[in-house]
Amino acid sequence: MNAFDRFDCLSPIDYRYDEDHGMTPYLSENAFTEHKRRYELALLAAVARRLAPRSLAPADAADRFQQSCPTVSPEEVYDAERGNKEKGIKGVKHDLRAQIVVMAKQCDPEVVRLLHIPATSWDTIGTANIVRYRGALAEVLLPRLVSLEGQLIGITIREAETVCVGRTHRRHAVP
C-alpha cells in the first residue's frame, strides 16, 4: 500500500473513500505542480532555442535544465510561498513565483536566469490547466462515458418490451 500523500487528493475528504477514480494524475495538487513544471521546462526549451544562435544562452540550456530540475514537490512550493519558520524559509507570497524559486534552487546556475522570463503567471497556470483537463477528459472521462453509453444501450434493448406506467406531470397518465 502506498503512503498517503495529501497532495494526491482532489478534495479534502478524498482520503476517506480511497477510491481509484483515475483523476489523480490530472487533477490533484501534485499533478498541477508537475504540469506547471513541465510547461516551464517547455517554455525554457523554446526560449533557449531562440537565444542560443545569438549566443545569449548555452546551446544545451534546455537539456541541462531538464536534467537538473527533475521534480518539484507541492510541499516545497507551499513552504516557499507561505514561508516555514521551522525551516527558516521566508515566503514569497506568490504561488508560481514560489515554484520558480524552488526550481531555481535545483537548476544549473548557468541557465537559471532564463527561467520564466517570457511568461506571465497565468500563461503557465492556464496552459498547465488546459493540459490537465484535456488529459483527464481524454484518458478518464470519455472512456467511462462511452462505457456508460454502452451499458445504457444494453439496458434499453433488454427492457424495450417491459410494460411500465406512463407518467405525466409526476402522476400516472390516464388513457
C-alpha positions in Angstrom: 0.0 0.0 0.0 1.3 3.5 -0.9 1.9 6.1 1.8 -0.9 8.7 1.9 0.0 12.0 0.2 -2.4 14.8 0.8 -1.3 16.4 -2.4 -2.7 13.5 -4.4 -6.3 14.3 -3.2 -8.8 16.1 -5.4 -10.9 17.0 -2.4 -10.1 17.4 1.3 -12.2 14.2 2.0 -10.7 12.0 -0.7 -8.7 10.0 1.9 -11.9 8.7 3.5 -13.1 6.8 0.5 -9.8 5.7 -1.1 -11.4 5.2 -4.5 -9.4 5.0 -7.7 -11.3 7.5 -9.7 -8.4 7.8 -12.2 -8.3 11.6 -12.0 -5.4 11.9 -9.5 -2.7 12.0 -12.3 -4.5 15.0 -13.8 -6.4 17.0 -11.1 -4.5 16.6 -7.8 -2.2 19.3 -6.4 0.8 17.1 -7.2 -0.4 16.9 -10.9 -0.9 20.7 -11.0 2.6 21.3 -9.7 4.0 18.8 -12.2 2.2 20.2 -15.1 3.4 23.8 -14.3 6.9 22.4 -14.1 6.6 20.7 -17.4 5.3 23.9 -19.0 8.1 26.0 -17.6 10.6 23.4 -19.0 8.9 23.5 -22.4 9.0 27.3 -22.3 12.6 27.4 -21.3 13.4 25.0 -24.2 11.7 27.3 -26.7 13.5 30.4 -25.3 16.9 28.6 -25.3 16.4 27.5 -28.9 15.9 31.1 -29.9 18.6 32.6 -27.8 21.4 30.0 -28.4 22.1 31.1 -32.1 22.6 34.7 -30.8 25.0 33.4 -28.1 22.6 34.7 -25.4 22.1 31.2 -23.9 24.1 28.0 -23.9 23.1 25.7 -26.8 22.3 22.9 -24.4 20.4 25.0 -21.9 17.1 23.2 -22.3 18.7 19.8 -21.8 20.7 21.0 -18.8 17.7 22.5 -17.2 15.6 19.3 -17.6 18.3 17.2 -16.2 18.9 19.5 -13.2 15.2 20.0 -12.3 13.5 16.6 -12.4 10.8 17.2 -9.8 9.2 19.8 -7.7 7.0 18.8 -4.7 3.9 20.9 -3.6 5.3 20.8 -0.1 8.4 22.7 -1.2 6.3 25.1 -3.2 4.0 25.8 -0.2 6.9 26.4 2.1 8.4 28.8 -0.4 5.1 30.6 -0.9 3.9 30.9 2.7 7.2 30.5 4.5 8.1 28.0 7.1 9.6 29.2 10.3 10.8 25.8 11.3 12.9 25.5 8.2 13.9 29.2 8.2 12.1 29.9 4.9 10.6 33.3 4.2 7.6 33.2 2.0 7.4 35.0 -1.4 3.6 35.3 -1.2 3.0 34.2 -4.8 2.2 30.6 -5.9 4.0 30.4 -9.2 6.9 32.6 -8.1 7.4 30.1 -5.2 7.5 27.3 -7.7 10.1 29.2 -9.8 12.2 29.7 -6.6 12.1 26.0 -5.8 13.0 25.1 -9.4 15.8 27.7 -9.5 17.4 26.1 -6.4 17.7 22.8 -8.2 18.7 24.2 -11.6 22.0 24.6 -13.3 23.2 28.1 -12.3 24.2 29.0 -15.9 20.6 28.5 -17.2 18.6 29.6 -14.2 18.4 33.2 -15.4 16.3 32.0 -18.4 13.6 30.6 -16.1 10.1 32.1 -16.5 11.4 35.1 -18.5 8.8 35.4 -21.3 5.8 34.2 -19.4 3.2 35.7 -17.1 2.0 33.6 -14.2 -1.3 32.9 -15.9 0.4 31.8 -19.1 1.9 28.9 -17.0 -1.2 28.3 -14.9 -3.6 28.4 -17.8 -1.5 26.2 -20.0 -1.0 23.7 -17.2 -4.7 23.6 -16.5 -5.6 23.1 -20.2 -3.2 20.1 -20.4 -4.5 18.6 -17.2 -8.2 19.0 -18.1 -7.6 17.7 -21.6 -5.8 14.6 -20.3 -8.5 13.9 -17.7 -11.2 14.2 -20.3 -9.5 12.1 -23.0 -7.9 9.4 -20.7 -10.5 9.0 -17.9 -13.9 10.7 -18.5 -14.6 10.0 -22.2 -13.8 6.2 -22.0 -16.0 5.9 -18.9 -18.8 7.8 -20.7 -18.5 5.5 -23.7 -18.7 2.5 -21.4 -21.8 4.0 -19.6 -23.4 4.7 -23.0 -22.9 1.0 -24.0 -24.4 -0.1 -20.7 -27.5 2.2 -21.1 -28.0 1.0 -24.7 -27.9 -2.6 -23.4 -30.5 -1.9 -20.7 -32.7 -0.1 -23.2 -32.6 -3.1 -25.6 -33.1 -5.6 -22.8 -36.1 -3.7 -21.3 -37.7 -2.5 -24.6 -40.7 -4.8 -24.2 -41.2 -4.2 -20.4 -44.6 -2.7 -19.6 -44.5 0.3 -17.3 -46.8 3.0 -16.2 -46.9 6.1 -18.2 -46.5 9.4 -16.3 -47.4 13.0 -16.9 -46.8 15.9 -14.6 -45.5 13.5 -11.9 -48.7 11.5 -12.0 -49.8 8.3 -13.7 -51.1 9.0 -17.1 -54.8 8.3 -17.8 -55.7 6.9 -21.2 
